Amino acid sequence: MQPLIHKASVHLTSNRLPSSVSLGDVANLRLRNDDTIIVTLDLPSRLPFGLGGSSEFVLGTLGQQARDFLKPALQRAAHLRVRIVEFEPAHLSRNGRTRIYISVWGDPKALLP
């Protein structure tokens, strides 16, 4: 595996994020029918003994440049490793907005059209 994207900004769709979001968390990418790429997190069950299973939380979408770059790999269902590499909570940012950045690792051959 090689780094495909070192740091890409996630355009958040929700103002409220789970309190468990932290650096190094595993994220997932999914290509929608409208050619947008959404970034999701699998949140563990909050019930005792893992009852109820995990739930999926949609963080947001990737920008156009990252979308065009990763689209061939997602169409082929290539194995990609996605992690949160930077997290800036709203109370620490200058503009009062939460920011999340991800990195994407995988085989560069998967990006070829």
C-alpha positions in Angstrom: 0.0 0.0 0.0 1.1 3.5 -0.8 -0.3 6.8 0.1 -2.7 8.0 -2.6 -3.9 11.1 -0.7 -1.9 12.4 2.2 -4.6 14.8 3.5 -8.0 15.5 2.1 -10.6 17.7 3.6 -14.1 16.3 4.4 -17.0 18.6 3.7 -19.0 17.9 6.8 -22.8 17.4 6.4 -23.6 17.5 10.1 -22.7 20.1 12.8 -22.9 17.5 15.5 -20.2 14.8 15.4 -20.0 11.7 17.7 -17.8 12.4 20.8 -15.9 9.3 20.0 -14.3 10.6 16.8 -10.5 10.8 17.1 -7.3 10.7 15.2 -6.5 7.4 13.6 -10.1 6.3 13.3 -11.0 4.1 10.4 -13.3 5.7 7.8 -15.0 4.3 4.8 -15.5 5.7 1.3 -18.6 5.0 -0.7 -19.4 6.2 -4.3 -23.0 7.3 -4.7 -25.1 7.2 -7.9 -24.7 11.0 -8.3 -20.9 10.5 -8.4 -20.3 12.0 -5.0 -18.0 10.2 -2.5 -19.3 10.1 1.1 -17.1 9.4 4.1 -18.6 7.3 6.8 -17.6 6.0 10.2 -18.7 2.7 11.8 -19.7 3.5 15.4 -19.7 0.7 17.9 -22.9 -0.1 19.8 -23.5 1.9 23.0 -25.4 -1.0 24.5 -23.8 -3.4 27.0 -22.1 -6.4 25.4 -22.4 -4.9 21.9 -26.1 -5.6 21.7 -27.7 -3.8 18.8 -24.6 -3.9 16.6 -22.7 -1.0 15.1 -24.2 1.9 13.3 -22.9 3.9 10.3 -22.4 7.7 10.7 -22.0 9.9 7.6 -19.3 12.5 8.1 -19.6 14.3 4.8 -18.3 14.3 1.2 -15.0 14.7 -0.5 -14.2 17.6 -2.8 -14.2 17.4 -6.6 -10.5 16.9 -7.0 -10.4 13.9 -4.6 -13.6 12.5 -6.1 -12.2 12.5 -9.6 -8.9 11.0 -8.4 -10.5 8.1 -6.4 -13.5 7.4 -8.5 -11.9 4.6 -10.6 -10.7 2.8 -7.5 -14.1 2.9 -5.9 -15.8 1.7 -9.1 -13.6 -1.3 -9.1 -14.1 -1.9 -5.3 -10.4 -1.6 -4.7 -9.1 -2.1 -1.2 -8.4 1.4 0.3 -7.2 2.2 3.8 -8.8 5.4 5.0 -7.9 7.1 8.3 -8.7 10.4 10.1 -5.4 12.2 10.2 -6.4 15.6 11.5 -9.4 16.7 13.6 -10.0 20.3 14.7 -13.0 20.8 16.9 -15.2 23.9 16.4 -14.2 25.4 19.8 -10.5 25.4 18.7 -10.9 26.6 15.1 -10.7 30.3 14.1 -14.0 30.2 12.2 -15.9 28.1 14.7 -16.4 25.1 12.4 -15.2 21.6 12.9 -12.7 20.3 10.4 -11.8 16.7 9.6 -9.1 15.5 7.2 -8.5 12.0 6.0 -5.7 10.1 4.3 -6.2 7.4 1.7 -3.8 4.5 1.1 -4.0 1.8 -1.6 -2.6 0.4 -4.8 -1.8 3.2 -7.3 -2.8 0.7 -10.1 -6.4 0.9 -8.9 -6.5 4.6 -9.9 -6.0 3.9 -13.6 -9.1 4.4 -15.7 
